[in-house]
Amino acid sequence: SQQGEEDPQALSIQEGENATMNCSYKTSINNLQWYRQNSGRGLVHLILIRSNEREKHSGRLRVTLDTSKKSSSLLITASRAADTASYFCATDAYGGANSKLTFGKGITLSVRP
Amino acid sequence: NAGVTQTPKFQVLKTGQSMTLQCAQDMNHNSMYWYRQDPGMGLRLIYYSASEGTTDKGEVPNGYNVSRLNKREFSLRLESAAPSQTSVYFCASSEAQRGNEQYFGPGTRLTVT
């Protein structure tokens, strides 16, 4: 069963706007990761945030984690048409050598030029 | 550096036929994973291998077998294909000492008729 549940399921925005995607999960985690998937391609890792971290940045990406609410958000600032893709959150309960991910169902982001 | 490679890219099988999906990585990662992706379901873990010589079941292992041939290669076998196994299959690898982010192959699109 899916651990992460993303919200919304689909998001359509204008180029230049910010996109915010949310993920909720049910059990305790070691880390949470966000991935992007372009149509017909494999997933690409975007960012990892550990359970003892609250916020991380990578370029135009900002991820927050609230372990008390079991939720995370991914913010893409100044979106571009090339950001059009599906985005997945994935939780890792154990980390380390026992790492395995449980993925949500994904969010479809469309960025209109 | 090819990263994670998968063969074949596409395959059509008849019910009851068998086949092996091949995966190889050249990043010297210890951990490797097989997922299936179905519309609206996100990615679900079939089997994983935390290190050479070990394999473990994931969320949906029924109907599949795996072999961790060596550190580089991790194959997935369908002994008697069923229409319910029509899906896109992804292989991934990761390394605990480099942060557990997973690197994905391009996928194999399998149709069972």
Backbone of each chain as ProteinMPNN parsed JSONL, in Angstrom:
{"seq_chain_A": "SQQGEEDPQALSIQEGENATMNCSYKTSINNLQWYRQNSGRGLVHLILIRSNEREKHSGRLRVTLDTSKKSSSLLITASRAADTASYFCATDAYGGANSKLTFGKGITLSVRP", "coords_chain_A": {"N_chain_A": [[0.857, -1.185, 0.0], [0.385, 2.318, -0.619], [2.529, 4.625, 0.97], [3.081, 7.385, 0.932], [0.957, 10.114, 0.192], [0.123, 12.215, -2.297], [-0.796, 15.625, -2.876], [-2.056, 18.386, -4.682], [-3.705, 16.046, -6.993], [-3.385, 16.8, -9.569], [-2.015, 19.657, -11.164], [-2.137, 22.792, -12.628], [-0.406, 25.451, -13.935], [0.723, 28.81, -14.737], [3.613, 29.688, -16.627], [6.345, 30.921, -14.782], [4.943, 31.241, -12.441], [4.709, 30.016, -9.015], [4.855, 26.614, -7.913], [3.271, 24.498, -5.69], [3.434, 21.475, -4.022], [2.088, 18.848, -2.107], [2.688, 16.288, 0.362], [1.598, 13.608, 2.271], [2.139, 11.242, 4.885], [2.119, 8.054, 6.647], [3.522, 6.5, 8.585], [6.458, 6.451, 10.75], [9.54, 7.892, 9.588], [12.839, 7.643, 8.103], [13.92, 9.22, 6.107], [12.691, 11.433, 3.519], [11.944, 11.615, 0.119], [11.884, 13.378, -3.005], [10.887, 12.921, -6.358], [11.079, 13.344, -9.921], [9.296, 12.664, -12.916], [9.469, 12.578, -16.268], [7.351, 12.319, -19.144], [7.112, 9.012, -20.22], [9.622, 8.327, -19.317], [12.253, 7.285, -16.993], [12.379, 7.727, -13.373], [13.71, 10.655, -11.811], [15.857, 11.69, -9.299], [15.193, 14.359, -7.082], [15.455, 15.697, -4.543], [16.405, 15.079, -1.163], [15.272, 14.829, 2.128], [16.035, 14.602, 5.508], [14.77, 13.05, 8.515], [15.393, 14.621, 10.693], [15.617, 17.119, 9.716], [14.216, 20.266, 8.697], [13.878, 21.901, 6.544], [14.955, 22.168, 3.16], [16.949, 23.303, 0.443], [17.355, 23.419, -3.092], [18.568, 24.785, -5.783], [15.889, 25.982, -7.622], [14.142, 24.638, -6.061], [12.382, 23.99, -3.066], [12.064, 22.213, -0.158], [10.046, 21.19, 2.513], [9.669, 19.659, 5.719], [7.507, 18.299, 8.05], [7.503, 16.499, 10.704], [5.813, 16.113, 12.839], [3.298, 16.458, 11.83], [3.41, 14.632, 9.893], [4.01, 15.27, 7.171], [5.034, 16.731, 4.037], [6.243, 19.302, 1.864], [6.761, 20.359, -1.485], [8.156, 22.979, -3.153], [8.295, 24.631, -6.153], [9.877, 27.248, -7.522], [9.3, 30.09, -9.686], [8.345, 28.758, -12.12], [8.916, 26.775, -15.077], [8.206, 25.866, -18.492], [9.529, 23.498, -18.964], [9.39, 22.228, -16.537], [7.145, 20.751, -16.527], [5.805, 17.713, -15.702], [5.505, 14.565, -13.932], [5.403, 14.354, -10.395], [6.727, 12.76, -7.595], [6.479, 11.794, -4.208], [8.449, 10.0, -1.883], [8.87, 7.751, 0.749], [11.257, 6.685, 3.15], [11.644, 4.332, 5.424], [13.735, 3.309, 6.937], [16.37, 3.925, 6.006], [19.978, 3.981, 5.432], [21.733, 0.876, 4.987], [19.496, -0.662, 4.749], [17.695, 0.653, 3.224], [14.678, 1.287, 1.571], [12.212, 2.447, -0.637], [8.9, 3.805, -0.404], [6.483, 4.767, -2.58], [4.322, 7.535, -3.388], [1.296, 8.193, -5.293], [1.681, 10.179, -7.098], [1.897, 13.493, -8.592], [0.592, 15.369, -11.204], [2.049, 17.847, -12.941], [1.43, 20.634, -14.878], [2.852, 23.131, -16.781], [2.053, 26.039, -18.226], [3.084, 27.714, -21.148]], "CA_chain_A": [[0.0, 0.0, 0.0], [1.163, 3.541, -0.702], [2.788, 5.338, 2.21], [2.897, 8.794, 0.681], [-0.209, 10.537, -0.581], [0.382, 13.573, -2.752], [-1.944, 16.51, -3.042], [-3.199, 17.813, -5.398], [-3.354, 15.002, -7.954], [-2.976, 17.488, -10.79], [-1.815, 21.083, -10.95], [-1.83, 23.501, -13.87], [-0.037, 26.829, -13.612], [1.342, 29.588, -15.809], [5.062, 29.837, -16.515], [6.718, 32.032, -13.905], [4.291, 31.09, -11.137], [5.246, 28.988, -8.132], [4.052, 25.391, -7.784], [3.418, 23.849, -4.387], [2.885, 20.119, -3.974], [2.11, 18.341, -0.741], [2.755, 14.85, 0.549], [1.377, 13.156, 3.642], [2.509, 9.846, 5.064], [1.425, 7.486, 7.805], [4.368, 5.941, 9.639], [7.694, 7.207, 10.961], [10.467, 7.791, 8.469], [14.238, 8.059, 8.224], [14.03, 10.339, 5.191], [11.658, 11.557, 2.497], [12.577, 12.042, -1.13], [11.015, 13.796, -4.115], [11.364, 12.525, -7.678], [10.363, 13.848, -11.093], [9.239, 11.739, -14.038], [8.965, 13.095, -17.533], [6.522, 11.327, -19.824], [7.813, 7.924, -20.892], [11.002, 8.197, -18.842], [12.457, 6.854, -15.621], [12.33, 8.788, -12.374], [14.946, 11.377, -11.515], [15.861, 12.185, -7.932], [15.282, 15.811, -6.956], [15.929, 16.189, -3.26], [16.178, 14.194, -0.015], [15.264, 15.53, 3.414], [16.082, 13.621, 6.585], [13.72, 13.264, 9.522], [15.794, 15.655, 11.653], [15.706, 18.386, 8.994], [12.909, 20.901, 8.521], [13.798, 22.569, 5.252], [16.134, 22.058, 2.303], [16.842, 24.02, -0.824], [18.231, 22.993, -4.184], [18.191, 25.622, -6.919], [14.531, 26.538, -7.523], [13.333, 23.74, -5.249], [12.413, 24.109, -1.61], [11.3, 21.142, 0.465], [9.878, 21.261, 3.962], [9.22, 18.417, 6.35], [6.93, 18.45, 9.389], [7.307, 15.119, 11.167], [4.684, 16.044, 13.776], [2.094, 16.34, 10.994], [3.701, 13.604, 8.88], [3.753, 15.881, 5.873], [6.127, 17.423, 3.37], [5.823, 20.054, 0.692], [7.77, 20.691, -2.494], [7.87, 24.249, -3.821], [9.116, 24.959, -7.319], [9.686, 28.676, -7.763], [9.502, 30.593, -11.05], [8.243, 27.543, -12.922], [9.191, 26.827, -16.52], [7.5, 24.818, -19.247], [10.302, 22.264, -18.821], [9.044, 21.595, -15.26], [5.991, 19.879, -16.764], [6.209, 16.341, -15.397], [4.871, 14.009, -12.729], [6.265, 14.465, -9.222], [6.414, 11.724, -6.61], [7.202, 11.742, -2.944], [8.765, 8.629, -1.484], [9.35, 7.693, 2.126], [12.223, 5.642, 3.485], [11.439, 4.123, 6.861], [14.927, 2.825, 7.655], [17.629, 4.506, 5.584], [21.16, 3.147, 5.525], [21.818, -0.3, 4.129], [18.151, -1.249, 4.636], [16.836, 1.627, 2.573], [13.769, 1.006, 0.478], [11.269, 3.548, -0.74], [7.479, 3.612, -0.694], [6.113, 5.93, -3.38], [2.946, 7.96, -3.558], [0.752, 7.995, -6.634], [2.209, 11.213, -7.97], [1.182, 14.729, -8.953], [0.886, 15.783, -12.568], [2.208, 19.304, -13.037], [1.486, 21.212, -16.228], [3.236, 24.53, -16.767], [1.645, 26.615, -19.515], [4.016, 28.772, -21.575]], "C_chain_A": [[0.892, 1.234, 0.0], [1.336, 4.151, 0.673], [2.52, 6.814, 2.009], [1.655, 9.061, -0.151], [0.015, 11.984, -0.979], [-0.914, 14.343, -2.961], [-1.444, 17.822, -3.641], [-2.776, 16.679, -6.331], [-2.861, 15.61, -9.254], [-2.951, 18.98, -10.515], [-1.446, 21.725, -12.28], [-1.572, 24.957, -13.535], [0.571, 27.5, -14.837], [2.849, 29.645, -15.566], [5.37, 31.07, -15.662], [6.066, 31.954, -12.535], [5.025, 30.028, -10.304], [4.296, 27.797, -8.077], [4.329, 24.764, -6.43], [2.698, 22.513, -4.405], [3.078, 19.57, -2.569], [2.116, 16.821, -0.704], [2.485, 14.544, 2.011], [1.703, 11.672, 3.725], [2.019, 9.355, 6.419], [2.345, 7.019, 8.929], [5.674, 6.716, 9.733], [8.692, 6.924, 9.842], [11.884, 8.122, 8.885], [14.479, 9.267, 7.321], [12.869, 10.326, 4.205], [12.321, 12.151, 1.263], [11.511, 12.468, -2.138], [11.698, 13.436, -5.429], [10.489, 13.176, -8.746], [10.384, 12.768, -12.168], [8.655, 12.46, -15.238], [8.274, 11.955, -18.277], [7.373, 10.28, -20.532], [9.24, 7.687, -20.421], [11.049, 7.584, -17.445], [12.414, 8.032, -14.665], [13.713, 9.377, -12.148], [14.835, 11.956, -10.113], [16.014, 13.695, -7.905], [15.947, 16.222, -5.648], [15.564, 15.178, -2.171], [16.217, 15.05, 1.24], [15.17, 14.488, 4.521], [15.086, 13.999, 7.677], [14.085, 14.34, 10.536], [15.989, 17.02, 10.981], [14.308, 18.951, 8.785], [12.752, 21.514, 7.143], [15.097, 22.33, 4.491], [15.876, 22.776, 1.0], [17.792, 23.379, -1.838], [17.8, 23.773, -5.415], [16.831, 26.259, -6.721], [13.605, 25.67, -6.663], [13.507, 24.035, -3.769], [11.516, 23.021, -1.05], [11.225, 21.397, 1.962], [9.373, 19.916, 4.469], [8.713, 18.745, 7.747], [6.61, 17.048, 9.903], [6.155, 15.009, 12.155], [3.364, 15.895, 13.025], [2.248, 15.256, 9.936], [3.379, 14.155, 7.485], [4.996, 16.594, 5.358], [5.539, 18.248, 2.231], [7.02, 20.325, -0.196], [7.312, 21.965, -3.184], [8.84, 24.406, -4.969], [8.848, 26.437, -7.616], [9.948, 29.019, -9.228], [9.462, 29.456, -12.059], [8.472, 27.822, -14.411], [8.41, 25.723, -17.203], [8.206, 23.47, -19.089], [10.045, 21.556, -17.486], [7.818, 20.699, -15.391], [6.419, 18.431, -16.642], [5.295, 15.818, -14.289], [5.879, 14.046, -11.594], [5.782, 13.468, -8.17], [7.164, 11.984, -5.313], [7.39, 10.275, -2.582], [9.338, 8.646, -0.078], [10.261, 6.483, 2.319], [12.155, 5.459, 4.995], [12.749, 3.869, 7.603], [16.217, 3.531, 7.274], [18.761, 3.498, 5.624], [21.127, 1.98, 4.565], [20.464, -0.963, 3.925], [17.174, -0.322, 3.926], [15.948, 0.977, 1.522], [12.666, 2.044, 0.525], [9.854, 3.064, -0.976], [6.991, 4.901, -1.346], [4.629, 6.25, -3.259], [2.536, 7.794, -5.009], [1.152, 9.092, -7.602], [1.28, 12.383, -8.222], [1.588, 15.08, -10.371], [0.9, 17.303, -12.619], [2.279, 19.712, -14.503], [1.815, 22.682, -16.096], [2.974, 25.096, -18.152], [2.589, 27.753, -19.901], [3.323, 30.136, -21.642]], "O_chain_A": [[2.0, 1.217, 0.537], [0.39, 4.189, 1.46], [1.821, 7.438, 2.808], [1.346, 8.319, -1.084], [0.089, 12.871, -0.128], [-1.977, 13.766, -3.192], [-0.454, 18.35, -3.134], [-1.584, 16.391, -6.439], [-2.033, 15.027, -9.954], [-3.753, 19.502, -9.741], [-0.545, 21.254, -12.975], [-2.411, 25.622, -12.927], [0.889, 26.849, -15.832], [3.298, 29.649, -14.42], [4.738, 32.116, -15.805], [6.571, 32.531, -11.572], [5.839, 29.26, -10.816], [3.08, 27.958, -8.181], [5.482, 24.528, -6.067], [1.52, 22.424, -4.752], [4.104, 19.803, -1.929], [1.619, 16.158, -1.614], [3.081, 15.158, 2.895], [1.559, 10.94, 2.747], [1.557, 10.145, 7.242], [1.99, 7.13, 10.103], [5.96, 7.553, 8.877], [8.683, 5.853, 9.235], [12.109, 8.796, 9.891], [15.155, 10.218, 7.712], [12.158, 9.329, 4.077], [13.143, 13.062, 1.353], [10.384, 11.973, -2.116], [12.904, 13.616, -5.597], [9.329, 13.511, -8.509], [11.37, 12.046, -12.313], [7.503, 12.893, -15.226], [8.577, 10.781, -18.062], [8.241, 10.612, -21.339], [9.986, 6.935, -21.047], [10.017, 7.392, -16.801], [12.412, 9.188, -15.087], [14.734, 8.7, -12.273], [13.856, 12.623, -9.776], [16.854, 14.254, -8.61], [16.896, 17.007, -5.649], [14.535, 14.508, -2.255], [17.096, 15.899, 1.393], [14.321, 13.597, 4.474], [14.624, 15.138, 7.743], [13.203, 14.914, 11.173], [16.472, 17.961, 11.61], [13.333, 18.203, 8.705], [11.64, 21.635, 6.629], [16.182, 22.292, 5.071], [14.746, 22.849, 0.517], [18.863, 22.876, -1.497], [16.779, 23.458, -6.025], [16.628, 26.998, -5.758], [12.411, 25.951, -6.559], [14.61, 24.291, -3.286], [10.347, 22.916, -1.422], [12.212, 21.771, 2.594], [8.741, 19.15, 3.742], [9.407, 19.392, 8.533], [5.568, 16.482, 9.572], [5.573, 13.934, 12.304], [2.424, 15.28, 13.527], [1.32, 14.993, 9.171], [2.589, 13.583, 6.735], [5.875, 16.999, 6.119], [4.474, 17.93, 1.703], [8.143, 20.499, 0.279], [6.212, 22.024, -3.734], [10.055, 24.325, -4.789], [7.72, 26.82, -7.924], [10.707, 28.338, -9.917], [10.437, 29.219, -12.772], [8.254, 28.924, -14.913], [7.999, 24.755, -16.563], [7.558, 22.423, -19.08], [10.441, 20.402, -17.319], [7.489, 19.964, -14.46], [7.288, 17.968, -17.38], [4.431, 16.534, -13.782], [7.068, 13.8, -11.801], [4.587, 13.356, -7.897], [8.339, 12.349, -5.324], [6.576, 9.424, -2.941], [10.196, 9.469, 0.241], [10.058, 5.42, 1.733], [12.565, 6.34, 5.751], [12.853, 4.187, 8.788], [17.082, 3.723, 8.129], [18.535, 2.305, 5.826], [20.569, 2.071, 3.471], [20.309, -1.758, 2.998], [15.96, -0.501, 4.022], [16.421, 0.208, 0.685], [12.241, 2.468, 1.6], [9.626, 2.059, -1.648], [7.067, 5.98, -0.758], [3.796, 5.365, -3.058], [3.308, 7.324, -5.844], [0.975, 8.943, -8.811], [0.06, 12.284, -8.088], [2.772, 15.089, -10.706], [-0.114, 17.956, -12.372], [3.092, 19.192, -15.267], [1.131, 23.408, -15.375], [3.597, 24.684, -19.131], [2.864, 28.643, -19.097], [3.957, 31.134, -21.982]]}, "seq_chain_B": "NAGVTQTPKFQVLKTGQSMTLQCAQDMNHNSMYWYRQDPGMGLRLIYYSASEGTTDKGEVPNGYNVSRLNKREFSLRLESAAPSQTSVYFCASSEAQRGNEQYFGPGTRLTVT", "coords_chain_B": {"N_chain_B": [[29.783, 6.801, -18.334], [27.004, 4.902, -18.017], [25.006, 4.664, -16.172], [22.014, 3.356, -15.044], [20.942, 0.644, -16.836], [18.453, -0.97, -18.836], [17.086, -3.862, -20.319], [14.67, -5.701, -22.249], [13.467, -2.716, -24.023], [10.826, -2.702, -24.811], [8.267, -5.205, -24.736], [6.183, -7.823, -25.803], [4.162, -10.32, -24.615], [2.589, -13.562, -24.652], [-0.039, -14.886, -22.642], [1.145, -17.012, -20.13], [3.675, -17.359, -21.172], [7.235, -17.044, -20.564], [9.738, -14.758, -19.356], [12.759, -12.824, -18.974], [13.708, -9.856, -17.464], [16.331, -7.622, -17.817], [18.766, -5.873, -15.879], [21.311, -3.527, -15.313], [23.88, -1.805, -13.548], [26.388, 0.738, -13.415], [27.537, 2.085, -11.331], [28.646, 1.133, -9.069], [26.938, 0.539, -6.972], [25.505, -0.801, -3.983], [22.831, -1.52, -3.463], [19.91, -2.645, -5.163], [16.84, -2.455, -7.06], [13.56, -3.514, -8.069], [10.708, -2.218, -9.604], [7.217, -1.867, -10.369], [5.094, 0.075, -12.456], [1.936, 1.223, -12.64], [-0.912, 2.735, -14.22], [-2.148, 5.447, -12.34], [-1.327, 4.296, -9.978], [1.163, 4.818, -9.01], [4.554, 3.906, -8.138], [5.346, 0.565, -7.34], [7.076, -1.586, -5.19], [8.687, -4.514, -6.172], [10.752, -6.505, -5.771], [13.826, -6.346, -3.928], [17.38, -5.853, -3.518], [19.655, -5.698, -1.116], [22.352, -6.047, -1.065], [25.019, -7.677, -2.864], [24.2, -11.035, -3.362], [22.01, -11.132, -1.691], [18.449, -11.066, -1.55], [15.181, -9.651, -1.279], [11.641, -9.708, -0.657], [9.326, -7.296, -1.907], [6.538, -5.132, -1.975], [4.771, -6.261, -3.865], [5.399, -9.133, -4.742], [4.411, -11.5, -5.864], [4.338, -13.872, -8.481], [6.727, -13.242, -9.596], [10.314, -13.651, -9.875], [13.674, -13.073, -8.755], [17.147, -12.458, -9.496], [20.231, -11.726, -8.164], [22.836, -11.327, -9.866], [25.47, -10.491, -9.776], [27.4, -7.765, -8.43], [26.731, -5.765, -10.204], [24.476, -6.538, -11.695], [20.97, -7.225, -11.844], [18.329, -9.233, -12.182], [14.944, -9.716, -13.312], [12.442, -12.103, -13.299], [9.674, -13.407, -15.034], [7.817, -16.141, -14.669], [5.485, -17.348, -15.657], [3.667, -15.568, -17.514], [1.009, -13.239, -16.873], [-1.987, -11.424, -17.783], [-2.381, -9.462, -15.825], [0.129, -8.648, -15.231], [0.888, -6.842, -17.061], [2.513, -3.882, -17.506], [4.71, -1.106, -16.697], [8.042, -1.596, -16.085], [10.535, -0.758, -13.797], [13.94, -0.547, -13.006], [16.18, 0.181, -10.345], [18.935, 1.681, -8.573], [20.934, 2.178, -5.621], [23.061, 3.698, -3.115], [23.993, 3.42, 0.158], [26.022, 4.797, 1.427], [26.226, 7.028, -0.064], [23.979, 8.471, 0.3], [21.481, 7.29, -0.278], [19.78, 8.088, -2.379], [17.871, 7.123, -5.172], [18.706, 5.807, -8.358], [17.317, 5.59, -11.488], [16.517, 3.286, -14.146], [15.553, 3.406, -17.683], [13.212, 1.999, -18.05], [11.016, -0.795, -18.838], [8.526, -1.559, -21.036], [5.959, -3.681, -20.723], [3.656, -5.836, -22.222], [1.111, -8.125, -21.735], [-0.746, -10.448, -23.382]], "CA_chain_B": [[28.878, 6.307, -17.286], [25.666, 4.686, -18.533], [24.027, 4.707, -15.081], [21.233, 2.127, -14.952], [20.421, 0.245, -18.142], [17.465, -2.043, -18.798], [16.697, -4.464, -21.593], [14.452, -4.866, -23.428], [12.663, -1.508, -23.804], [9.436, -3.095, -25.024], [8.078, -6.645, -24.911], [4.813, -8.337, -25.805], [4.129, -11.751, -24.303], [1.283, -14.199, -24.532], [-0.281, -15.469, -21.319], [1.822, -18.279, -19.895], [5.078, -17.311, -21.594], [8.163, -16.56, -19.553], [10.794, -13.875, -19.838], [13.617, -12.204, -17.973], [14.082, -8.464, -17.661], [17.706, -7.439, -17.371], [19.127, -4.557, -15.348], [22.705, -3.408, -14.914], [24.308, -0.46, -13.149], [27.848, 0.876, -13.43], [27.88, 3.08, -10.313], [29.174, 0.402, -7.921], [25.97, 0.599, -5.887], [25.2, -2.075, -3.325], [21.405, -1.848, -3.455], [19.177, -2.581, -6.424], [15.399, -2.561, -6.83], [12.635, -3.632, -9.19], [9.388, -1.65, -9.385], [6.279, -1.791, -11.474], [4.313, 1.308, -12.43], [0.645, 1.104, -13.314], [-1.612, 4.033, -14.231], [-2.862, 5.808, -11.121], [-0.88, 3.523, -8.804], [2.522, 5.128, -8.601], [5.502, 2.792, -8.246], [5.267, -0.413, -6.261], [8.299, -2.367, -5.11], [8.48, -5.941, -6.392], [11.841, -7.136, -5.037], [15.025, -5.545, -3.832], [18.59, -6.549, -3.114], [20.44, -4.731, -0.353], [23.76, -6.259, -1.388], [25.241, -8.862, -3.683], [23.935, -12.279, -2.657], [20.77, -11.081, -0.897], [17.25, -10.507, -2.172], [14.03, -9.645, -0.382], [10.378, -9.352, -1.282], [8.75, -5.996, -1.678], [5.096, -5.056, -1.753], [4.009, -7.064, -4.828], [6.349, -10.092, -5.308], [3.803, -12.711, -6.427], [4.453, -14.037, -9.922], [8.058, -12.803, -10.021], [11.518, -14.078, -9.182], [14.805, -12.218, -9.072], [18.503, -12.969, -9.292], [21.312, -10.725, -8.111], [23.877, -12.124, -10.517], [26.733, -9.956, -9.249], [27.1, -6.439, -7.895], [26.226, -4.897, -11.262], [23.29, -6.992, -12.422], [19.826, -7.677, -11.042], [17.333, -9.579, -13.192], [13.57, -10.003, -12.862], [11.891, -13.153, -14.166], [8.257, -13.776, -15.005], [7.826, -17.555, -15.054], [4.273, -17.634, -16.425], [3.097, -14.218, -17.545], [-0.439, -13.066, -16.811], [-2.366, -10.059, -18.2], [-2.244, -8.529, -14.695], [1.522, -8.212, -15.163], [1.075, -5.758, -18.016], [2.95, -2.746, -16.695], [6.041, -0.604, -16.999], [8.946, -2.077, -15.041], [11.718, 0.061, -13.599], [15.022, -0.98, -12.144], [16.863, 1.315, -9.727], [20.031, 1.317, -7.674], [21.293, 3.233, -4.662], [24.194, 3.407, -2.254], [23.729, 4.018, 1.466], [27.082, 5.739, 1.796], [26.103, 8.235, -0.882], [22.746, 9.19, 0.6], [20.257, 6.527, -0.526], [18.946, 8.482, -3.505], [17.827, 6.03, -6.135], [18.912, 6.11, -9.766], [16.399, 4.724, -12.222], [16.679, 2.993, -15.557], [14.53, 3.998, -18.55], [11.982, 1.231, -17.988], [10.602, -1.79, -19.841], [7.06, -1.575, -21.175], [5.564, -5.072, -20.978], [2.237, -6.112, -22.453], [0.781, -9.549, -21.738], [-2.068, -10.592, -24.028]], "C_chain_B": [[27.466, 6.16, -17.817], [24.618, 4.811, -17.441], [23.344, 3.355, -14.947], [20.653, 1.827, -16.334], [19.476, -0.927, -17.983], [17.242, -2.555, -20.213], [15.65, -5.522, -21.349], [13.7, -3.584, -23.071], [11.176, -1.823, -23.919], [9.375, -4.613, -25.18], [6.59, -6.949, -24.9], [4.886, -9.842, -25.593], [2.701, -12.267, -24.393], [1.167, -14.773, -23.122], [0.396, -16.825, -21.221], [3.281, -18.3, -20.337], [5.946, -16.782, -20.461], [9.159, -15.599, -20.188], [11.575, -13.308, -18.657], [13.921, -10.777, -18.382], [15.465, -8.265, -17.042], [17.938, -6.017, -16.894], [20.6, -4.592, -14.968], [23.002, -1.963, -14.536], [25.829, -0.43, -13.058], [28.328, 1.887, -12.396], [28.414, 2.438, -9.035], [28.241, 0.488, -6.707], [25.736, -0.778, -5.284], [23.744, -2.488, -3.51], [20.785, -1.692, -4.842], [17.726, -2.968, -6.194], [14.68, -2.808, -8.157], [11.273, -3.107, -8.759], [8.513, -1.919, -10.608], [5.452, -0.508, -11.313], [3.072, 1.105, -13.276], [-0.067, 2.44, -13.234], [-2.357, 4.271, -12.924], [-2.381, 5.111, -9.857], [0.499, 3.934, -8.312], [3.438, 3.936, -8.833], [5.325, 1.861, -7.058], [6.485, -1.326, -6.336], [7.988, -3.856, -5.248], [9.488, -6.738, -5.549], [12.971, -6.132, -4.911], [16.178, -6.407, -3.345], [19.48, -5.526, -2.423], [21.938, -4.875, -0.625], [23.859, -7.507, -2.248], [24.995, -10.111, -2.835], [22.685, -12.282, -1.81], [19.64, -10.507, -1.739], [16.095, -10.594, -1.177], [12.791, -9.221, -1.133], [9.993, -7.93, -0.93], [7.256, -6.106, -1.476], [4.31, -6.022, -2.636], [4.888, -8.13, -5.489], [5.722, -11.278, -6.051], [3.889, -12.727, -7.942], [5.814, -13.66, -10.476], [9.145, -13.531, -9.242], [12.654, -13.158, -9.6], [16.103, -12.976, -8.853], [19.448, -11.79, -9.236], [22.549, -11.461, -8.585], [25.268, -11.753, -10.017], [26.412, -8.542, -8.77], [26.432, -5.553, -8.936], [24.823, -5.252, -11.734], [22.219, -7.583, -11.518], [18.699, -7.959, -12.029], [15.999, -9.929, -12.554], [12.956, -11.005, -13.832], [10.402, -13.322, -13.929], [8.179, -15.206, -15.514], [6.635, -17.904, -15.953], [3.45, -16.348, -16.465], [1.571, -14.236, -17.558], [-0.784, -11.645, -17.247], [-2.23, -9.029, -17.085], [-0.811, -8.019, -14.528], [1.871, -7.217, -16.274], [1.365, -4.478, -17.235], [4.226, -2.174, -17.298], [6.929, -0.955, -15.806], [10.201, -1.206, -15.001], [12.681, -0.636, -12.65], [15.676, 0.271, -11.569], [18.0, 0.809, -8.866], [20.309, 2.486, -6.737], [22.469, 2.764, -3.82], [24.015, 4.149, -0.939], [24.771, 5.076, 1.805], [27.049, 7.007, 0.974], [24.71, 8.828, -0.756], [21.442, 8.507, 0.272], [19.364, 7.071, -1.634], [19.014, 7.373, -4.542], [17.979, 6.574, -7.555], [18.131, 5.091, -10.581], [16.849, 4.489, -13.659], [15.52, 3.561, -16.35], [13.219, 3.222, -18.583], [11.817, 0.235, -19.125], [9.088, -1.799, -19.857], [6.647, -2.971, -21.613], [4.056, -5.169, -21.142], [2.043, -7.611, -22.514], [-0.635, -9.702, -22.276], [-2.691, -11.95, -23.734]], "O_chain_B": [[26.786, 7.16, -18.051], [23.448, 5.043, -17.744], [24.003, 2.333, -14.759], [19.961, 2.658, -16.923], [19.662, -1.776, -17.111], [17.212, -1.786, -21.174], [15.716, -6.202, -20.325], [13.335, -3.395, -21.911], [10.363, -1.258, -23.188], [10.31, -5.231, -25.69], [5.835, -6.404, -24.095], [5.592, -10.547, -26.314], [1.738, -11.518, -24.233], [2.172, -15.105, -22.494], [0.25, -17.675, -22.098], [4.042, -19.173, -19.917], [5.455, -16.156, -19.522], [9.391, -15.626, -21.397], [11.117, -13.313, -17.514], [14.342, -10.519, -19.51], [15.73, -8.677, -15.913], [17.374, -5.069, -17.44], [21.078, -5.56, -14.376], [22.457, -1.025, -15.118], [26.471, -1.411, -12.684], [29.394, 2.482, -12.553], [28.612, 3.122, -8.031], [28.695, 0.508, -5.563], [25.765, -1.79, -5.984], [23.451, -3.67, -3.692], [21.085, -0.756, -5.583], [17.408, -3.708, -5.263], [15.129, -2.372, -9.218], [10.745, -3.481, -7.712], [9.0, -2.162, -11.712], [5.155, -0.072, -10.201], [3.155, 0.848, -14.477], [0.144, 3.2, -12.289], [-3.103, 3.411, -12.457], [-2.952, 5.305, -8.784], [0.954, 3.435, -7.282], [3.129, 3.057, -9.638], [5.173, 2.305, -5.92], [6.871, -1.78, -7.413], [7.139, -4.392, -4.536], [9.096, -7.551, -4.712], [13.064, -5.184, -5.69], [15.994, -7.514, -2.838], [19.995, -4.605, -3.057], [22.7, -3.927, -0.435], [22.914, -8.289, -2.35], [25.517, -10.229, -1.726], [22.318, -13.32, -1.259], [19.84, -9.588, -2.533], [16.045, -11.497, -0.343], [12.861, -8.478, -2.112], [10.275, -7.425, 0.156], [6.768, -7.063, -0.876], [3.285, -6.55, -2.205], [5.114, -8.051, -6.697], [6.415, -11.983, -6.785], [3.564, -11.745, -8.609], [6.041, -13.743, -11.683], [8.936, -13.969, -8.11], [12.607, -12.539, -10.663], [16.16, -13.978, -8.14], [19.471, -10.955, -10.14], [23.225, -12.133, -7.806], [26.133, -12.615, -9.858], [25.24, -8.17, -8.715], [25.643, -4.676, -8.582], [24.06, -4.371, -12.131], [22.501, -8.323, -10.575], [18.169, -7.035, -12.646], [15.936, -10.378, -11.409], [12.951, -10.782, -15.042], [9.932, -13.375, -12.792], [8.452, -15.454, -16.689], [6.777, -18.675, -16.902], [2.647, -16.077, -15.571], [0.937, -15.106, -18.155], [0.041, -10.744, -17.098], [-1.99, -7.853, -17.356], [-0.565, -7.075, -13.777], [3.023, -6.803, -16.403], [0.562, -4.048, -16.407], [4.751, -2.693, -18.283], [6.599, -0.645, -14.661], [10.837, -0.952, -16.023], [12.288, -1.225, -11.643], [15.722, 1.307, -12.232], [18.024, -0.358, -8.475], [19.963, 3.631, -7.027], [22.822, 1.584, -3.817], [23.897, 5.374, -0.926], [24.457, 6.112, 2.391], [27.763, 7.963, 1.276], [24.294, 9.609, -1.612], [20.379, 9.079, 0.515], [18.263, 6.552, -1.817], [20.062, 6.767, -4.763], [17.462, 7.637, -7.901], [18.269, 3.883, -10.387], [17.462, 5.346, -14.295], [14.597, 4.137, -15.773], [12.216, 3.728, -19.088], [12.383, 0.387, -20.208], [8.443, -2.018, -18.832], [6.943, -3.396, -22.73], [3.286, -4.662, -20.326], [2.736, -8.298, -23.264], [-1.593, -9.17, -21.715], [-3.795, -12.235, -24.197]]}, "name": "protein", "num_of_chains": 2, "seq": "SQQGEEDPQALSIQEGENATMNCSYKTSINNLQWYRQNSGRGLVHLILIRSNEREKHSGRLRVTLDTSKKSSSLLITASRAADTASYFCATDAYGGANSKLTFGKGITLSVRPNAGVTQTPKFQVLKTGQSMTLQCAQDMNHNSMYWYRQDPGMGLRLIYYSASEGTTDKGEVPNGYNVSRLNKREFSLRLESAAPSQTSVYFCASSEAQRGNEQYFGPGTRLTVT"}
